Every structure is written in C-alpha cells, then in structure tokens.
Amino acid sequence: MKNPFTFGRVVDGKDYCPRPDQEALLSQTIESGQNVAVIGQRRVGKTSIILRTAQELKEHHLLYVDLLAVNSVAEIGERIGRAYIKLGHAEGFLQRAIQLFAKLRPSMSFDPITGTPSVGISVERAESMQTLEDVLDKLYEGHKRDPLVIVFDEFQDVLRVEDPQKALALMRGKIQHHGDLPYVFSGSIRNKMRTIFNDPDSAFYKSAITLELEPLTIDEFKGFIKNHFKTGNRKVDPQLFEDIETLGIQITGDIQQLCWALWEASEEGDTIDKQIIQKAMERIFTLERISYEDTVSELTDVQRRCLVGLVKTGGQSIHSKLFKETSGVAQSSSITKAVDRLVERRIVYRHQKTYQLANPFFAVWLRLKEFI
C-alpha cells in the first residue's frame, strides 16, 4: 500500500491535518479584505494552510508569488508578472493576463506533453522601481475584473534586494490604496518579518494583522497519525508520541517526515515502537548523510564548535559560562559572529530566547556521530 505520509511539499486533502481555529481566523481576515502576515518557521505548514484557506474563497483567484532568495527589485516585478500570467493560463483568462502585463514583454512556451506554460519576462534594472510600481497597479486593475487573493511567500527576503527600504516603501505605498484586494505576507524568518511589520520605522508598520503559526502539538497530531497508520494495518505504541518529543522533533513537516520513514521501516501488522523508530532514523540518515557531512565540512572550526554547543545546551544563553565551556569558544564576539553566520545560512533559527537547528534530524545525527 502507498505510504500515506507526505512531507517536503504543500499538502491538501487527506494529507492535510486541519487547523480549524487558524483557518477560520485567516479566512475571516481575507474575506474582509484585510492584509495578514503569517509568521512561522519553515516546514510548520504556513503555505499549506494559506493556500487551502485561500482556495476555499470561491469568488477569488489565488495569485501565489514565491519571493524566496529574491535578489533585486527587478526580480520582484518579474516574479509577480510570471505568476499572474501563469494564473491566467490556469484560470482561463490568459489573454487578459498577457495584455495586462504587456509592458513586461512576456513570452510564453508550452510543454508539448503536459501543456504546462513557461513564462519569460524581462525587466530592465534601470527601470525596476518604476516597473514594480506599474506591476502593482496592474494587479489591482486585474483584481477589479477578476477578484484576487495575493500571497507573497518568504516575504522577508525582500530585505535582500538593493535598497530594501525603498522597495518596501514603494510596495506599501501602492498596496495601501488597493481597497478590498487582500494580501497575505508569509515568512519563515521571524525576526525579519517582525522588523518589517512591527518596527515603527518600517514602511509596513501595522499594515497587516499578524498571525503567528506555531507547530501542531503532538496531541493535535495524534489522531491524524494513528488514522494514517491504521490504513496500512499498523498499530501505534502509546509511547511513540513521547519518543518523538524526546527526539526534539516538533515541527509539523518534520513529524510527517519521521512518520513517512516509520511507515517505510515497518510492515502490515507491526506496532510502531522504539525499535522501528531506530530503523526509521537510520533510513533518514542514509538519505541525508551526504547533506549533513557537506554542511559540517563547510563550517569553520569556531562555527562547528558553536553548532555543537547549541545542540548540547539546547540553544540557550550562548554567552553563558556553560556554553563557552561546552563549545570550547571563549570569546563572546566570536560566538556571536559564528552563531549569526549559522542563522544566515539557515542551519539554525532563533525561536523566542533559544537557537534551534532548522533540521532536528541533523541534531540527532550529530549526537550519534559523536561530533558532540
């Protein structure tokens, strides 16, 4: 039987574990035309809940724009234009979409087998600010004919472009005049998203309702997990959920990945217990070992020591005596520089007052390999 657990992509239908309270709040906010900023670490399920909720609004077309690793204002305009033209192909108003963005000189080709469109758009960097302004105007013009919900995913990466404050000011200046057109700004780097939406000096200050999306708790996930294992005639040891918490696996997507591996490591009639957890972890390590080894090899000695210190101490109080003794790095300035670099490389993220590894399986692997 096919493995019912899915990870590493947007999920829907039976693969999606409902969040009724957050879905209701998000739906009400969007329907009222209010902008919302959805903040939560990667793999927590932000994109899935946003897309699921937006797609339930039958009178609106969902325009999804991924801004991950965007490098320039010109690229922001290009990505918006490409997304709108692709949406036009999917929703049946392709000609209007192409006409709307004619200034971007769009070109299209189609896969001869699947019919999937490939959109080419060119924006002159010298005109990038003006073009972005025009693109946002065109979005609102299109919305008045074909109602939209616009999702900007990984919105914090706008801070990567040249003169980000000018870009944000331009976007805010247009968006605030877009009436009932709802925007959803999703981001996985909390401190940057909070800087954009909560800092009084930011152009987007108080421009959107903030929805902090936390991982589903094990209790919220229990029924979903049990029912999925039951479809393959597998039982769940009552201790399983406590064992998952002990491993430090808390993010929704990571739990899904572990359950996928548990399914692969078991057979019909098995009880999913600690022994199968061990087999499942070995399976994950086999698939990800090269990535782990490459990550470690690319770190400086101080960065590696600080990474070890974060795993050993739980990521708390990086300038404490305990952390310095554990990591073997005595200088506070060196620790700050190394940890900042780990965050920049997205190996580590800051949550509340602690630093956590973005990949909890990597943390377990480090322990087992005696890097610590």
MOQUI-V925419 format. One record per pair of residues at least 24 apart in sequence whose ideal C-beta (glycine too) atoms are under 10 Angstrom apart, sorted by sequence separation. I is the first residue (numbers start at 0). J is the second residue. If there is no record, write none. Layout:
i = (I	I)
j = (J	J)
This chain:
i = (25	28	29	62	76	79	80	81	102	171	182	183	216	217	259	260	304	314	26	27	30	61	62	80	149	182	184	185	187	257	260	301	18	22	25	26	29	30	60	77	81	88	89	181	217	235	257	260	301	302	308	21	22	25	26	29	60	76	88	89	102	103	157	175	183	185	217	256	300	301	16	24	25	30	61	62	77	88	102	149	154	158	167	174	175	216	227	233	245	300	305	309	15	18	22	23	26	30	60	61	87	154	155	157	174	233	242	301	304	305	308	309	18	22	25	26	29	60	85	88	103	147	154	155	156	158	171	172	224	228	242	246	253	256	304	305	308	16	17	21	60	85	87	102	103	149	150	151	152	153	154	155	156	171	175	217	220	223	224	227	231	234	239	242	245	256	302	305	306	15	16	60	84	85	102	148	149	150	151	152	153	154	155	156	159	163	170	171	174	217	219	223	227	230	233	239	248	301	305	306	309	14	15	18	22	85	100	127	146	147	148	149	150	151	152	153	154	155	158	168	169	170	171	174	216	224	228	233	236	237	238	239	243	301	304	305	314	10	17	18	84	100	103	127	128	135	139	143	146	147	148	149	150	151	152	153	154	155	157	158	167	168	214	215	220	224	228	231	232	233	234	236	238	239	242	246	299	302	303	305	314	7	9	15	81	83	84	99	102	131	135	138	139	142	143	146	147	148	149	150	151	152	153	155	156	167	168	171	214	215	216	220	223	227	231	232	233	234	235	236	237	238	301	302	305	306	314	6	9	10	11	15	81	82	84	101	138	142	143	155	158	164	166	167	170	213	214	215	231	232	233	234	235	236	239	301	302	305	314	315	316	317	9	10	81	83	99	100	124	128	132	135	136	139	142	143	154	155	158	164	165	213	214	217	224	228	231	232	233	234	235	236	239	299	300	301	309	310	314	315	316	317	8	9	10	80	81	99	100	128	131	132	135	139	142	153	154	155	157	164	213	214	220	231	233	234	236	238	299	302	303	309	314	315	8	9	11	12	81	98	99	127	131	134	135	138	139	141	142	153	155	163	167	212	214	215	236	298	301	302	314	315	9	10	11	80	129	132	133	136	155	214	236	306	313	314	9	10	77	79	80	96	99	100	128	132	135	136	139	154	155	228	299	306	312	313	314	5	9	77	78	80	99	131	135	138	154	228	233	298	302	305	312	313	314	11	77	98	228	298	76	77	78	138	302	309	310	77	96	99	302	309	310	326	74	76	95	99	157	225	298	308	309	310	325	73	75	224	294	297	309	73	74	298	306	314	73	92	95	96	154	297	305	72	73	74	76	77	80	95	294	306	71	73	76	79	80	83	295	310	311	72	73	75	76	79	92	294	310	71	73	74	76	77	80	92	154	309	310	9	72	73	76	77	80	83	87	91	311	72	73	75	76	79	83	86	90	306	310	311	71	72	75	76	78	79	82	306	309	310	72	73	74	76	77	80	72	73	76	79	80	83	87	307	72	75	76	79	86	306	307	72	75	310	311	86	310	303	309	247	307	308	83	294	306	307	306	83	247	295	304	82	291	294	303	304	82	290	82	291	295	79	291	295	287	290	294	79	292	78	287	291	295	64	286	287	290	291	295	62	75	284	288	292	283	284	287	291	283	62	284	291	62	280	283	284	288	60	75	283	60	69	75	59	62	280	284	69	280	284	60	62	63	64	65	66	67	68	69	72	74	75	59	60	61	62	63	64	65	66	67	70	74	281	59	60	61	62	63	64	65	66	67	69	73	280	58	59	60	61	62	63	64	65	66	67	68	69	71	72	73	59	60	61	62	63	64	66	67	69	70	71	72	56	58	59	64	66	69	70	71	72	65	66	68	69	70	72	75	56	67	66	72	53	54	66	72	75	53	71	75	52	53	53	69	72	50	72	49	50	260	49	249	50	256	257	49	256	257	46	253	256	45	250	253	254	46	249	253	45	46	250	253	45	247	250	247	250	249	248	41	247	248	37	246	247	246	248	34	36	37	247	248	32	38	246	247	37	38	246	30	36	62	66	29	36	66	247	62	63	65	66	67	29	59	59	61	63	56	53	53	52	50	49	50	49	48	213	45	46	34	45	34	45	46	45	34	43	32	42	32	33	34	35	36	37	38	39	40	41	32	34	35	36	37	38	39	40	41	31	32	33	34	35	36	37	38	39	40	30	32	33	34	35	36	37	38	40	31	32	34	35	36	37	38	39	30	38	29	38	190	28	29	38	39	29	38	188	28	37	38	188	36	36	38	188	25	38	187	190	36	38	189	190	36	188	189	35	36	49	187	188	189	34	48	189	49	48	45	36	45	44	34	43	44	36	37	43	44	187	36	37	38	39	43	44	34	35	36	37	38	39	40	42	43	34	35	36	37	38	39	40	33	34	35	36	37	38	39	40	33	35	36	37	38	39	31	28	28	28	25	24	25	24	25	21	21	21	21	18	21	18	18	17	16	18	17	16	48	16	47	47	16	17	43	44	45	16	43	44	15	16	42	43	44	14	40	41	42	43	13	40	42	43	16	39	40	41	42	44	39	40	41	42	13	14	42	13	42	13	4	4	5	3	4	3	4	2	3	3	3	3	1	2	0	1	0	0	0	18	16	16	16	10	14	10	8	6	7	10	6	5	6	6	7	6	7	4	5	6	4	5	6	4	6	7	4	5	6	4	5	6	3	4	2	3	4	2	4	2	4	2	3	4	2	1	2	0	0	41	41	40	40	40	40	42	41	42	40	41	42)
j = (49	52	53	86	100	103	104	105	126	195	206	207	240	241	283	284	328	338	51	52	55	86	87	105	174	207	209	210	212	282	285	326	44	48	51	52	55	56	86	103	107	114	115	207	243	261	283	286	327	328	334	48	49	52	53	56	87	103	115	116	129	130	184	202	210	212	244	283	327	328	44	52	53	58	89	90	105	116	130	177	182	186	195	202	203	244	255	261	273	328	333	337	44	47	51	52	55	59	89	90	116	183	184	186	203	262	271	330	333	334	337	338	48	52	55	56	59	90	115	118	133	177	184	185	186	188	201	202	254	258	272	276	283	286	334	335	338	47	48	52	91	116	118	133	134	180	181	182	183	184	185	186	187	202	206	248	251	254	255	258	262	265	270	273	276	287	333	336	337	47	48	92	116	117	134	180	181	182	183	184	185	186	187	188	191	195	202	203	206	249	251	255	259	262	265	271	280	333	337	338	341	47	48	51	55	118	133	160	179	180	181	182	183	184	185	186	187	188	191	201	202	203	204	207	249	257	261	266	269	270	271	272	276	334	337	338	347	44	51	52	118	134	137	161	162	169	173	177	180	181	182	183	184	185	186	187	188	189	191	192	201	202	248	249	254	258	262	265	266	267	268	270	272	273	276	280	333	336	337	339	348	42	44	50	116	118	119	134	137	166	170	173	174	177	178	181	182	183	184	185	186	187	188	190	191	202	203	206	249	250	251	255	258	262	266	267	268	269	270	271	272	273	336	337	340	341	349	42	45	46	47	51	117	118	120	137	174	178	179	191	194	200	202	203	206	249	250	251	267	268	269	270	271	272	275	337	338	341	350	351	352	353	46	47	118	120	136	137	161	165	169	172	173	176	179	180	191	192	195	201	202	250	251	254	261	265	268	269	270	271	272	273	276	336	337	338	346	347	351	352	353	354	46	47	48	118	119	137	138	166	169	170	173	177	180	191	192	193	195	202	251	252	258	269	271	272	274	276	337	340	341	347	352	353	47	48	50	51	120	137	138	166	170	173	174	177	178	180	181	192	194	202	206	251	253	254	275	337	340	341	353	354	49	50	51	120	169	172	173	176	195	254	276	346	353	354	50	51	118	120	121	137	140	141	169	173	176	177	180	195	196	269	340	347	353	354	355	47	51	119	120	122	141	173	177	180	196	270	275	340	344	347	354	355	356	54	120	141	271	341	120	121	122	182	346	353	354	122	141	144	347	354	355	371	120	122	141	145	203	271	344	354	355	356	371	120	122	271	341	344	356	121	122	346	354	362	122	141	144	145	203	346	354	122	123	124	126	127	130	145	344	356	122	124	127	130	131	134	346	361	362	124	125	127	128	131	144	346	362	124	126	127	129	130	133	145	207	362	363	63	126	127	130	131	134	137	141	145	365	127	128	130	131	134	138	141	145	361	365	366	127	128	131	132	134	135	138	362	365	366	129	130	131	133	134	137	130	131	134	137	138	141	145	365	131	134	135	138	145	365	366	132	135	370	371	147	371	365	371	310	370	371	147	358	370	371	371	149	313	361	370	149	358	361	370	371	150	358	151	360	364	149	361	365	358	361	365	151	364	151	360	364	368	138	360	361	364	365	370	138	151	360	364	368	360	361	364	368	361	141	363	370	142	360	363	364	368	141	156	364	142	151	157	142	145	363	367	153	364	368	145	147	148	149	150	151	152	153	154	157	159	160	145	146	147	148	149	150	151	152	153	156	160	367	146	147	148	149	150	151	152	153	154	156	160	367	146	147	148	149	150	151	152	153	154	155	156	157	159	160	161	148	149	150	151	152	153	155	156	158	159	160	161	146	148	149	154	156	159	160	161	162	156	157	159	160	161	163	166	148	159	159	165	147	148	160	166	169	148	166	170	148	149	150	166	169	148	170	148	150	360	150	350	152	358	359	152	359	360	150	357	360	150	355	358	359	152	355	359	152	153	357	360	153	355	358	356	359	359	359	153	359	360	150	359	360	360	362	149	151	152	362	363	148	154	362	363	154	155	363	148	154	180	184	148	155	185	366	182	183	185	186	187	150	180	181	183	185	181	181	183	183	183	183	185	185	185	350	183	185	174	185	175	186	187	187	177	187	177	187	178	179	180	181	182	183	184	185	186	187	179	181	182	183	184	185	186	187	188	179	180	181	182	183	184	185	186	187	188	179	181	182	183	184	185	186	187	189	181	182	184	185	186	187	188	189	181	189	181	190	342	181	182	191	192	183	192	342	183	192	193	343	192	193	195	345	183	196	345	348	195	197	348	349	196	348	349	196	197	210	348	349	350	196	210	351	212	212	210	203	212	212	203	212	213	206	207	213	214	357	207	208	209	210	214	215	206	207	208	209	210	211	212	214	215	207	208	209	210	211	212	213	207	208	209	210	211	212	213	214	208	210	211	212	213	214	208	207	208	210	208	208	210	210	212	210	211	212	213	212	215	213	215	215	215	219	219	219	251	220	251	252	222	223	249	250	251	223	250	251	223	224	250	251	252	223	249	250	251	252	223	250	252	253	227	250	251	252	253	255	251	252	253	254	226	227	255	227	256	230	223	224	227	226	227	227	228	227	228	229	230	231	230	231	230	231	231	232	233	251	251	254	255	251	255	252	252	251	252	255	252	252	253	254	255	255	256	254	255	256	255	256	257	256	258	259	257	258	259	258	259	260	258	259	258	259	260	259	261	260	262	261	262	263	262	262	263	262	267	345	348	348	349	350	355	357	357	358	357	358	359)
